[in-house]
Amino acid sequence: MNGAAKGAIIGGVFLAMLGGAGYGVYALVGDSGEAKDGDISVQAEKGSGPVGAKETAATAKAFLAAWAAGDERVAAELTNNAAAAQTAVGDFRTKAYVSKAVITPGPPNGTTVPFKVEAEITYEGTTKPLAYDSQLTVVRGVTSGKPLVDWQPSVIHPQLQKDERLRAGAAANPPVRAVDRNGEELTPEKYPSLRQVLDELRQNYGGKTGGRPGAEVWIEPALKESPKRTLLTLVEGEPSTLKTYLDAKVQAAAEQAVAKYPEASVVAVQPSNGHILAVANHRTDGFNAAMRGARAPGSTMKIVTAAMLIDRGLVAADKPAQCTKDVRWGGRTFHNLDNFELPGANFATSFAKSCNTAFIKPVAQVHDDAALSKEANQVFGIDLDWRTGIQSVDGTVPTATGAEEAAGYIGQGKITMNPLNIASVTATARTGVFRQPLLVSPELDGRKIATAERRMKPSVQQQLVAMMRQTATAGTAEKVMRSVGGDKGAKTGSAEVDGAGNPDSWFTGYSGDVAAAAMVEGGGHGGDAAGPIVAQVLKAD
């Protein structure tokens, strides 16, 4: 070794520290029988108060050195969760098949130390590089008082979340070449929102469509039913082709639309057959809220409520409705936005202007606490265990009484939906028949598709469509839907969320044989954020 390099024995393996004292580059370079000068100390002294700069530097240096050397015991003792850290550091070499690791620390930022990992994965004679950046934070041990690495899975790899693991080996399923309904290939590079969807499709159908598995590095999810996330392909497999019902053109529009708003999700479906044309999310947590979310849908739920009230003969589109400033039910007072009122207006206008009180006043005449739940389930197919092809949540409309029942009529209370559910609600209103949303053909796996107990009465469907058209041309959705052509309809919505500064923005609409719904968490009123997303998607087809 030259004069610029120092080293240490950790766990019986010689570790080089390039660049002299202080922060350098730690790399597993060979084996030696004795320690050299510049040993990396793994002993931390007990202290109190905030962790200092020297403690941060020494602790981070010792931990990274032990990790690079593959000494999980020493590395673990330098963290505040020794059991979890020892398993993760040990698995890094034995289950992720890391044959070499070079770790380069960066300058500390307070008690946080960034670093770069340049690893080599060797599996059955194949070696490939895996490089990434991560960081660690040093904290004071609660009981020991020593400076310790605050253990998080993301220390090992930035994409690791709680209870997830880094793994390498033979893939469980062959790679899948997913294509849209017209045969155009769908890749996560071109359509980032589809990454999780494509991973799930591969997990569910990779073994059913031919192909040969390869070898790869992946993140093992905490939940068995969740898909593995591939980080690196070690050996290429032979892909099978999986045809989806997605439409590349609509998907591209959906991706572009949600990118304009944080925490945004959108789904588009084809009312005539239930085929899912697009799924897109723009979220910091990577969650597929478009299909798996569960939040109050606000006034978009009035589509279902209106159908129920018309179905029971309690209201009619052309009959007068009581749209007062407020209404009291179950000990709670409900208001319209800015306390507006529509004296003498009919129910269609109350729907188009999103009058809350016109929907709550008929509660007293319903005489069935489960009325809304029955309508949602029996006509709109909500809560029927949809099997779309990947994990999805099909909404809940529980039976409620008093103020909770009234809140449910305007999409608040305990009702939860996601954009997939509301897009399906709009598709059902458009055609009068619930068709379960589908990403791929059920013939691939013989899964049972949900069917509603009954179709919507023609008179109910005709009035619903007419009211949605009025909303799109002369109601709360007029401005947003102005640029959308063809036979069109819409419904706006906003949902108050406890503790949130702004309500969630909801919007749903249709044009021709496309129905779409969007939700933007904290996005404000329906036309503010979710509306422009839906309009852009509807214009793409």
PyMOL commands that set and color helices and strands:
alter all, ss='L'
color gray80, all
select helices_A, chain A and resi 53-69+72-77+82-94+153-155+192-208+248-258+289-292+298-311+337-339+347-352+356-360+363-366+371-378+402-409+419-431+442-444+458-474+478-481+530-538
alter helices_A, ss='H'
color red, helices_A
select strands_A, chain A and resi 5-10+13-18+25-30+98-105+112-123+126-140+147-149+165-170+176-179+215-220+229-235+240-243+264-269+276-282+326-329+332-335+488-495+504-511+514-520
alter strands_A, ss='S'
color yellow, strands_A
deselect
rebuild
show_as cartoon
